[in-house]
Amino acid sequence: MEISVARQPFYMDSFWWFLGCGIVFVVGSVLFAITILKIIVLFTNKDKKNANGFRFLKGINKEAIRQQTLQQLGLIEKNLREGKISARDGAVAISKTVRDFIFAVTGYEITKKSLMEIRSWQQPQVTQLISHLYGPEFSKPSIKDDTMLLDEARKLVMTWY
């Protein structure tokens, strides 16, 4: 006996449609919730600002970073005295160390900024030190210059907010 009605494929059954729609709904809801949470965290996790309007990153130990930077400056000074690095390399190392310190404490991407860009940031201590470092980085410096620059860098690191 021949049947006049053809059977439909299994995926045409209403159960599979309900299951598929339910999975899409659950996954979409989870993704929507995650997106909303990320937006909330983004807008509520503001960095602290001090009286000068300068921002500090949350959750960092500024003193530990300060001590580590001072140790790096001491190592640079030792290498300069022992002649392991040239005066020019010393100036470059001082600049990199100070820039890394400021980036670590503030989150301001100073490591790749030019002097003009740093000036626009309006932090006179930083601008002064970086401008003093530019000469020895690009001309013939002396160990005396580097000693002065090391002292200036230490002062900046010690007095930085």
C-alpha positions as CSV (number, residue, x, y, z in Angstrom):
1,M,0.0,0.0,0.0
2,E,1.4,3.3,-1.0
3,I,1.3,6.3,1.3
4,S,0.3,9.6,-0.2
5,V,2.1,11.7,2.5
6,A,5.9,11.8,2.5
7,R,7.7,11.8,5.8
8,Q,9.5,15.1,6.6
9,P,13.2,15.1,7.6
10,F,13.9,14.9,11.3
11,Y,15.1,18.6,11.5
12,M,11.6,19.7,10.4
13,D,10.1,18.4,13.7
14,S,9.1,21.2,16.0
15,F,11.3,19.8,18.9
16,W,14.5,20.4,17.0
17,W,13.4,24.0,16.1
18,F,12.6,24.7,19.8
19,L,16.0,23.2,20.9
20,G,18.0,25.2,18.3
21,C,16.2,28.5,19.1
22,G,16.7,27.8,22.8
23,I,20.4,27.3,22.4
24,V,20.8,30.4,20.3
25,F,18.8,32.4,22.9
26,V,20.9,31.2,25.8
27,V,24.2,31.8,24.0
28,G,23.1,35.3,22.9
29,S,22.0,36.1,26.4
30,V,25.3,35.1,27.9
31,L,27.3,37.1,25.3
32,F,25.0,40.1,25.9
33,A,25.6,39.9,29.7
34,I,29.4,39.6,29.2
35,T,29.3,42.7,27.0
36,I,27.3,44.7,29.5
37,L,29.7,43.6,32.3
38,K,32.7,44.7,30.3
39,I,31.2,48.1,29.6
40,I,30.3,48.6,33.3
41,V,33.9,47.6,34.4
42,L,35.4,49.9,31.7
43,F,33.5,52.9,32.9
44,T,33.7,52.3,36.7
45,N,37.4,51.3,36.8
46,K,38.8,54.8,36.6
47,D,42.3,55.5,37.6
48,K,42.9,57.8,40.6
49,K,44.0,61.4,40.0
50,N,46.1,63.5,42.4
51,A,45.7,67.2,43.1
52,N,47.6,68.1,39.9
53,G,45.2,66.0,37.8
54,F,47.8,63.4,37.2
55,R,46.6,59.9,37.0
56,F,48.0,56.8,38.7
57,L,47.2,53.3,37.9
58,K,45.2,51.3,40.4
59,G,46.7,48.3,42.1
60,I,50.4,49.0,41.6
61,N,53.0,49.3,44.2
62,K,54.7,52.6,43.3
63,E,57.3,52.2,46.0
64,A,58.4,48.9,44.7
65,I,58.6,50.3,41.2
66,R,60.5,53.3,42.5
67,Q,63.1,51.0,44.3
68,Q,63.5,48.8,41.2
69,T,64.1,51.9,39.1
70,L,66.7,53.3,41.5
71,Q,68.5,49.9,41.5
72,Q,68.6,50.0,37.7
73,L,70.0,53.6,37.8
74,G,72.6,52.3,40.3
75,L,73.5,49.5,37.9
76,I,73.9,52.0,35.0
77,E,76.1,54.1,37.2
78,K,78.3,51.1,38.1
79,N,78.6,50.1,34.5
80,L,79.6,53.6,33.5
81,R,82.3,53.8,36.2
82,E,83.7,50.4,35.3
83,G,83.7,51.3,31.6
84,K,81.3,48.5,30.6
85,I,79.1,50.9,28.7
86,S,79.9,54.1,26.9
87,A,78.7,57.5,28.0
88,R,76.2,57.5,25.1
89,D,74.9,54.1,26.0
90,G,74.6,55.3,29.6
91,A,72.4,58.2,28.5
92,V,70.2,55.9,26.4
93,A,69.9,53.5,29.3
94,I,69.0,56.4,31.7
95,S,66.4,57.6,29.3
96,K,64.9,54.2,28.8
97,T,64.8,53.5,32.6
98,V,63.1,56.8,33.4
99,R,60.6,56.4,30.6
100,D,59.8,52.8,31.7
101,F,59.3,54.1,35.3
102,I,56.9,56.8,34.2
103,F,55.0,54.3,32.1
104,A,54.8,51.8,34.9
105,V,53.5,54.3,37.4
106,T,51.2,56.3,35.2
107,G,50.3,54.2,32.2
108,Y,51.2,57.1,30.0
109,E,52.9,55.7,26.9
110,I,56.0,57.9,27.2
111,T,58.4,55.2,26.0
112,K,57.7,55.9,22.3
113,K,57.2,59.7,22.5
114,S,59.4,62.4,21.1
115,L,60.4,65.4,23.1
116,M,57.8,67.6,21.4
117,E,55.1,65.1,22.4
118,I,56.4,64.9,25.9
119,R,56.3,68.7,26.2
120,S,52.6,68.7,25.2
121,W,52.0,66.4,28.2
122,Q,52.9,69.4,30.5
123,Q,55.0,67.6,33.1
124,P,58.0,70.0,33.5
125,Q,60.2,67.6,35.5
126,V,59.9,64.9,32.9
127,T,60.4,67.3,30.0
128,Q,63.5,68.8,31.6
129,L,65.2,65.5,32.2
130,I,64.3,64.1,28.7
131,S,65.5,67.3,27.1
132,H,68.8,67.0,29.0
133,L,69.1,63.4,27.9
134,Y,68.6,64.3,24.2
135,G,72.0,65.9,23.9
136,P,74.1,63.0,25.3
137,E,72.0,60.5,23.4
138,F,72.8,62.1,20.0
139,S,76.2,63.7,20.5
140,K,79.5,63.0,22.3
141,P,78.7,62.9,26.0
142,S,81.1,62.4,28.8
143,I,80.9,60.4,32.0
144,K,80.5,63.7,33.9
145,D,77.4,64.4,31.9
146,D,76.0,61.0,32.7
147,T,76.7,61.5,36.4
148,M,74.7,64.7,36.4
149,L,71.9,63.0,34.4
150,L,71.9,60.1,36.8
151,D,71.5,62.5,39.7
152,E,68.7,64.3,37.9
153,A,67.0,61.0,37.1
154,R,67.2,59.8,40.7
155,K,65.7,63.1,41.9
156,L,62.8,62.7,39.4
157,V,62.2,59.1,40.5
158,M,62.4,60.0,44.2
159,T,60.1,63.0,44.0
160,W,57.6,61.7,41.5
161,Y,54.2,61.9,43.1
